[in-house]
Amino acid sequence: MYLIWEVRDWKFVAMVLDRFFLYIFTSTCLAGTLCIFLYAPSLYDHRIPMEGSNEIGNTTCIY
């Protein structure tokens, strides 16, 4: 009888730890995604975008 209770207790501990690590993993992934998007330079670049040109000789890319 004691063995049945012990197995049940360990299953409960495993379930709690599994849920805990799921929350940690999810929050870490969300925080990392937000950091990547918020550090994008295009969010903070307030310059007027350059107009594209259809002429062959006048390009806007400078290499």
Buried (B, 14 or more C-beta within 10 A) or exposed (E): EEEEEEEEEEEEEEEEEEEEEEEEEEEEEEEEEEEEEEEEEEEEEEEEEEEEEEEEEEEEEEE
